[in-house]
């Protein structure tokens, strides 16, 4: 039986704890509790987990003097040279002095565990704010731009012993910027990718003597790989570190915040000139995100030299614009706690052809994420499309979406249910971004995506790969029943989860008996999905079902019960599943290249 490599299948940055096996989930909980216990022994109080990433965990807490602090632990299972980066991060942060950068408190070594202690910025990170609010109002984007530019100025003018030693943050993105809604001040955090620049902004080597110039350090990059969704080409392709890297991070961040995206890749379609920004900022972002290096550098110089003028811009009182959804979605009045996971098919279909670029220098945990999301080898717009589908999964939403590209245009089926009406504006914007990006992709093919609640995932385990998975007697596949009279019994279409017929990404062949039940289910009016994910010792059954014909509930429940009893017949390792969408809701869109220009009025009274 082939060894599976299904970790590459997830779009989300991290697996939900609800998708981990019982043993792995327990290990994670034990590790978190151990970290909390260590901090409490050191006299800190009110400890809480506030984040986790490729390299470690971050906890919030309070010092004996009631100072709000952040504690960063490296993951214990990483190689020692990677764990040592925490001490390097402490050293770099200790060199930065700026009121908008929470400072270093101390670096601790407790046994084999290193702990980085920092001041804690007040507020919420900008990625979370963006998800809550949708595209940020132009006034706020400008205010954030001014503050980030001020930080960049400080970093590029940094000196040690009166000698110029510019610092590169290397990972500027919305989730690394904390925003205080009361003061509207930001705090730039996470200095794990920061280094001393090898070249200045003019492309001159930074060396304090002739020996420095002759050293190999200036012929091999010292740059760390920041988030590939936000860094520029020079950093991604292993260029020598320079303050220009952070100009790219700032531009990507401002573009993402203004457009309601989680990456920089959509600029050819959802252009900076289409976001309702003041002309000055829109043009600067257009230049910074250009494919031409000289244009990027000119725009960066303009931003650094003229950002102070943006402080004086006048804006009208903000009124949230109304968004007309381009495809259907249901917004439920009741709130439901959902941990959404997005599974998507045919990402290989979206990859650019004849792609042979090599990223030789990268040896970084972030690079695993790059491949995990199947981004390597995609065109820019395709990357933006997949990223925006993933962003849908950051909302409490269940359902599915199927996009079919034809020469005549784009056909989209969808069944999406949002369970937090306060997020309606933000969610609808992301939904429209998905459509607008899809319309700019000129291919023939299909892309499908299921969104389900990880809390509903069923788990089965076995001790040997040759044993069958046995379901517990109490195990049931959950479903909802809709009593909405508007959902009539129109024809609906069953989709193989990936594609009708064989698909290179669909690895698991289901038994004929299970396929017969799924065909029987298809005759009952419903919507939703079921996905079987079989690993060597762990099986996960993900599902979201809504029955649209209450009179058939007994038949529907019977099918699901019989399906559970047939689980032991599933053999092999892989993923397979089915999704059913309302056929009557198909929407058609003609292709387009980009959105029309839209700027903030020169006279704010026109708003």
Rosetta blueprint (number, residue, H / E / L):
1 X L
2 X L
3 X L
4 X L
5 X L
6 X H
7 X H
8 X H
9 X H
10 X L
11 X L
12 X L
13 X L
14 X L
15 X L
16 X L
17 X H
18 X H
19 X H
20 X L
21 X L
22 X H
23 X H
24 X H
25 X H
26 X H
27 X H
28 X H
29 X H
30 X H
31 X H
32 X H
33 X H
34 X H
35 X H
36 X H
37 X H
38 X H
39 X H
40 X H
41 X H
42 X L
43 X L
44 X L
45 X E
46 X E
47 X E
48 X E
49 X E
50 X E
51 X E
52 X E
53 X L
54 X L
55 X L
56 X E
57 X E
58 X E
59 X E
60 X E
61 X E
62 X E
63 X L
64 X L
65 X L
66 X L
67 X L
68 X E
69 X E
70 X E
71 X E
72 X E
73 X E
74 X E
75 X L
76 X L
77 X L
78 X L
79 X L
80 X H
81 X H
82 X H
83 X H
84 X L
85 X H
86 X H
87 X H
88 X H
89 X H
90 X H
91 X H
92 X H
93 X H
94 X H
95 X L
96 X L
97 X L
98 X L
99 X L
100 X L
101 X L
102 X L
103 X L
104 X E
105 X E
106 X E
107 X E
108 X E
109 X E
110 X E
111 X L
112 X L
113 X E
114 X E
115 X E
116 X E
117 X E
118 X E
119 X E
120 X L
121 X L
122 X L
123 X L
124 X E
125 X E
126 X H
127 X H
128 X H
129 X H
130 X H
131 X H
132 X H
133 X H
134 X L
135 X L
136 X L
137 X L
138 X H
139 X H
140 X H
141 X H
142 X H
143 X H
144 X H
145 X H
146 X H
147 X H
148 X H
149 X H
150 X H
151 X H
152 X H
153 X H
154 X H
155 X H
156 X H
157 X L
158 X L
159 X E
160 X E
161 X L
162 X L
163 X E
164 X E
165 X L
166 X L
167 X E
168 X E
169 X L
170 X L
171 X L
172 X L
173 X L
174 X H
175 X H
176 X H
177 X E
178 X E
179 X E
180 X E
181 X L
182 X L
183 X L
184 X L
185 X E
186 X E
187 X E
188 X E
189 X L
190 X L
191 X L
192 X L
193 X L
194 X L
195 X E
196 X E
197 X L
198 X L
199 X E
200 X L
201 X L
202 X L
203 X L
204 X L
205 X E
206 X L
207 X L
208 X L
209 X L
210 X H
211 X H
212 X H
213 X H
214 X H
215 X L
216 X H
217 X H
218 X H
219 X L
220 X L
221 X L
222 X L
223 X L
224 X L
225 X L
226 X L
227 X L
228 X L
229 X L
230 X L
231 X L
232 X L
233 X H
234 X H
235 X H
236 X H
237 X L
238 X L
239 X L
240 X L
241 X L
242 X E
243 X L
244 X H
245 X H
246 X H
247 X H
248 X H
249 X H
250 X H
251 X H
252 X H
253 X H
254 X H
255 X H
256 X H
257 X H
258 X H
259 X H
260 X L
261 X L
262 X L
263 X L
264 X L
265 X H
266 X H
267 X H
268 X H
269 X L
270 X L
271 X L
272 X H
273 X H
274 X H
275 X L
276 X L
277 X E
278 X L
279 X H
280 X H
281 X H
282 X H
283 X H
284 X H
285 X H
286 X H
287 X H
288 X H
289 X L
290 X L
291 X L
292 X L
293 X H
294 X H
295 X H
296 X H
297 X H
298 X H
299 X H
300 X H
301 X H
302 X H
303 X H
304 X H
305 X H
306 X H
307 X H
308 X H
309 X H
310 X H
311 X L
312 X L
313 X L
314 X L
315 X L
316 X L
317 X L
318 X L
319 X L
320 X L
321 X L
322 X L
323 X L
324 X L
325 X L
326 X L
327 X L
328 X L
329 X L
330 X E
331 X E
332 X L
333 X L
334 X L
335 X L
336 X L
337 X L
338 X L
339 X L
340 X E
341 X E
342 X E
343 X E
344 X E
345 X L
346 X L
347 X H
348 X H
349 X H
350 X H
351 X E
352 X L
353 X L
354 X L
355 X L
356 X L
357 X L
358 X L
359 X L
360 X L
361 X L
362 X L
363 X L
364 X L
365 X H
366 X H
367 X H
368 X H
369 X H
370 X H
371 X H
372 X H
373 X L
374 X L
375 X L
376 X L
377 X L
378 X E
379 X L
380 X H
381 X H
382 X H
383 X H
384 X H
385 X H
386 X H
387 X H
388 X H
389 X H
390 X H
391 X H
392 X H
393 X L
394 X L
395 X L
396 X L
397 X E
398 X E
399 X E
400 X E
401 X E
402 X E
403 X E
404 X E
405 X E
406 X E
407 X L
408 X L
409 X E
410 X E
411 X E
412 X E
413 X E
414 X E
415 X E
416 X E
417 X E
418 X E
419 X L
420 X L
421 X H
422 X H
423 X H
424 X H
425 X H
426 X H
427 X H
428 X H
429 X H
430 X H
431 X H
432 X H
433 X H
434 X H
435 X H
436 X H
437 X H
438 X H
439 X H
440 X L
441 X L
442 X L
443 X L
444 X L
445 X E
446 X E
447 X E
448 X E
449 X E
450 X E
451 X E
452 X E
453 X E
454 X H
455 X H
456 X H
457 X L
458 X E
459 X E
460 X E
461 X E
462 X L
463 X L
464 X L
465 X L
466 X L
467 X L
468 X L
469 X L
470 X L
471 X L
472 X L
473 X L
474 X L
475 X L
476 X L
477 X L
478 X L
479 X L
480 X E
481 X E
482 X L
483 X L
484 X L
485 X L
486 X L
487 X L
488 X L
489 X L
490 X L
491 X L
492 X L
493 X E
494 X E
495 X E
496 X E
497 X L
498 X L
499 X L
500 X L
501 X L
502 X L
503 X L
504 X L
505 X L
506 X L
507 X L
508 X L
509 X L
510 X L
511 X L
512 X H
513 X H
514 X H
515 X H
516 X H
517 X H
518 X H
519 X H
520 X H
521 X H
522 X H
523 X L
524 X L
525 X L
526 X E
527 X E
528 X E
529 X E
530 X E
531 X E
532 X E
533 X E
534 X E
535 X L
536 X L
537 X L
538 X E
539 X E
540 X E
541 X E
542 X E
543 X E
544 X E
545 X E
546 X E
547 X E
548 X L
549 X L
550 X H
551 X H
552 X H
553 X H
554 X H
555 X H
556 X H
557 X H
558 X H
559 X H
560 X H
561 X H
562 X H
563 X H
564 X H
565 X H
566 X L
567 X H
568 X H
569 X H
570 X L
571 X L
572 X L
573 X L
574 X E
575 X E
576 X E
577 X E
578 X E
579 X E
580 X E
581 X E
582 X L
583 X H
584 X H
585 X H
586 X L
587 X E
588 X E
589 X E
590 X L
591 X L
592 X L
593 X L
594 X L
595 X L
596 X L
597 X L
598 X L
599 X E
600 X L
601 X L
602 X L
603 X L
604 X H
605 X H
606 X H
607 X L
